[in-house]
Every structure is written in C-alpha cells, then in structure tokens.
Amino acid sequence: MALEPMNQPTIPSTFGVGIIGLGMIADFHAQAIAHVRGARLVGVASRDAVKAETFAQKYKVEFSTGRMEELLARRDIHLVCVTTSSGAHLEPALAAIRAGKHVVIEKPSETPPSGRMRFCEQPMRPGLGRAHFPRAFR
C-alpha cells in the first residue's frame, strides 16, 4: 500500500511567534524563541494588558494586548505558544487553531478528558501543526 505524502508545513523560513498567557513559563518560551533560527517573537497577550506591555518591553516585542483575539488576528503571527496557567490551556489553544495558527502547548492533559479530545479533534487547515508536551517539565 502506498503512503500518502504529508502536507508540507506552512511556516515560512522566517516566522512570527505569539505567546498567550504570561506566567512564569512564558519567560522560558520567550528565551527559547530567541534561539530558534528564523523565529521572531512578534506579540504577546495576557488578560492583564499592563502585564502584557511590561513583558513586551522586557523582550523588545512590538505588539502586546489584553485580548488574545487581537493577537490571533495578526497575519504576521504563524505559531502560538499557549502558556496560560494550568487548567486554562484549552480555550486559547482552540482559538489559535480556529485562527489558522500552528499551536504549541505544554499540558493539554491538565484539562478534563473531554477537553483533550476537543483539542485533538479540532479541525485544522491543511499544513498546520499542533504540538503538546505532557509532563515536559516533570
């Protein structure tokens, strides 16, 4: 049986990254993004707009907002890291997928099983990817 070719990723060689949720782990993500060839941290979102602005200044990020919808609407953001507090990852991850973004999320397993299924079954545009890392920092 012949294998079907996989969809090629839609991330260009230089790509914009956004972070939703600016707790402690967001600092690690911002530092890691700075070391990924071709990646550029373009925007950050937090429910607290002042916290988002402070984080953006710290990492010299051009865009900050108190509304994740504004971040997800940006065409220059191709990949979103969801770094919200534990138990609050599902809705931002689903919103990012619906907005046509690649998604990185560390702990979708912290949501109830029905939430994990919603994350895994959310339809995606061809070529998009999602990655989750349960127990990545145990």
C-alpha positions as CSV (number, residue, x, y, z in Angstrom):
1,M,0.0,0.0,0.0
2,A,1.4,3.4,-1.0
3,L,1.6,6.1,1.7
4,E,0.0,9.5,1.0
5,P,2.5,12.4,1.1
6,M,2.2,14.5,4.3
7,N,1.0,18.1,3.9
8,Q,4.0,20.4,4.0
9,P,4.2,22.9,6.9
10,T,3.0,26.4,6.1
11,I,5.5,28.1,8.4
12,P,7.9,30.2,6.2
13,S,11.6,30.2,6.8
14,T,11.2,33.3,8.9
15,F,8.1,33.1,11.1
16,G,6.3,35.1,13.7
17,V,5.5,33.7,17.1
18,G,2.9,34.9,19.6
19,I,2.6,33.9,23.3
20,I,-0.8,33.8,25.0
21,G,-0.6,33.8,28.8
22,L,2.4,35.4,30.6
23,G,3.1,33.5,33.7
24,M,6.5,32.2,34.7
25,I,6.8,29.7,31.9
26,A,6.3,32.4,29.3
27,D,9.8,33.8,30.1
28,F,11.3,30.4,29.2
29,H,9.4,30.4,25.9
30,A,10.5,33.9,25.0
31,Q,14.1,33.0,25.7
32,A,13.8,29.8,23.6
33,I,12.2,31.6,20.7
34,A,15.1,34.0,20.6
35,H,17.4,31.0,19.9
36,V,15.3,29.4,17.1
37,R,16.6,30.3,13.7
38,G,14.0,32.2,11.7
39,A,11.7,32.7,14.7
40,R,10.8,36.2,15.9
41,L,8.5,36.9,18.9
42,V,6.0,39.3,17.4
43,G,3.3,39.6,20.0
44,V,2.1,38.7,23.5
45,A,-1.3,38.5,25.0
46,S,-2.4,38.4,28.7
47,R,-5.8,39.2,30.3
48,D,-3.8,41.9,32.1
49,A,-2.9,44.4,29.4
50,V,-0.3,46.1,31.7
51,K,1.4,42.8,32.3
52,A,1.5,42.2,28.5
53,E,3.0,45.6,27.9
54,T,5.7,45.1,30.6
55,F,6.6,41.6,29.2
56,A,6.7,43.1,25.6
57,Q,9.1,45.8,26.8
58,K,11.3,43.3,28.6
59,Y,11.7,41.1,25.4
60,K,11.5,44.0,22.9
61,V,8.3,42.7,21.4
62,E,6.5,45.0,19.1
63,F,2.9,44.1,20.0
64,S,1.1,43.5,23.3
65,T,-2.5,43.2,24.1
66,G,-5.0,42.4,26.8
67,R,-7.1,40.4,24.3
68,M,-5.9,37.2,22.7
69,E,-8.3,37.7,19.8
70,E,-6.2,40.8,18.8
71,L,-3.1,38.7,18.8
72,L,-4.7,35.8,16.9
73,A,-5.9,38.3,14.2
74,R,-2.4,39.3,13.3
75,R,-1.2,37.9,9.9
76,D,2.5,38.1,10.9
77,I,2.0,35.5,13.7
78,H,2.2,32.0,12.4
79,L,2.7,30.0,15.6
80,V,1.3,30.5,19.0
81,C,2.7,29.2,22.3
82,V,-0.1,28.8,24.9
83,T,1.5,29.4,28.3
84,T,-1.6,30.2,30.3
85,S,-1.9,29.0,33.9
86,S,-2.5,25.3,34.5
87,G,-6.0,24.2,33.6
88,A,-6.6,27.2,31.3
89,H,-4.9,26.0,28.1
90,L,-7.8,24.6,26.2
91,E,-9.8,27.7,25.0
92,P,-6.7,29.7,23.9
93,A,-5.4,26.6,22.0
94,L,-8.7,26.0,20.3
95,A,-9.0,29.7,19.4
96,A,-5.5,29.6,17.9
97,I,-6.4,26.6,15.8
98,R,-9.6,28.3,14.6
99,A,-7.5,31.4,13.7
100,G,-5.3,29.2,11.5
101,K,-2.2,29.2,13.7
102,H,0.3,26.4,14.5
103,V,0.0,25.7,18.2
104,V,2.5,24.7,20.9
105,I,1.0,23.7,24.2
106,E,2.7,22.0,27.1
107,K,0.0,20.5,29.2
108,P,-3.3,19.9,27.5
109,S,-3.6,16.8,29.7
110,E,-4.5,19.1,32.6
111,T,-7.9,19.6,31.0
112,P,-10.6,17.0,31.5
113,P,-10.6,14.1,29.1
114,S,-13.4,15.7,27.1
115,G,-11.2,18.9,26.7
116,R,-8.2,16.8,25.5
117,M,-10.5,15.2,22.8
118,R,-11.7,18.7,21.7
119,F,-8.1,19.8,21.3
120,C,-7.0,16.7,19.4
121,E,-10.2,16.6,17.2
122,Q,-10.3,20.3,16.3
123,P,-10.3,20.5,12.5
124,M,-7.2,22.3,11.2
125,R,-6.4,23.8,7.8
126,P,-4.0,21.6,5.8
127,G,-0.4,22.1,6.6
128,L,-1.0,23.3,10.2
129,G,0.5,21.5,13.1
130,R,-0.1,21.3,16.8
131,A,2.3,20.0,19.4
132,H,1.7,19.2,23.1
133,F,4.2,18.1,25.6
134,P,2.6,16.4,28.6
135,R,4.9,16.2,31.6
136,A,7.6,18.1,29.8
137,F,9.0,19.6,33.0
138,R,8.4,16.8,35.5
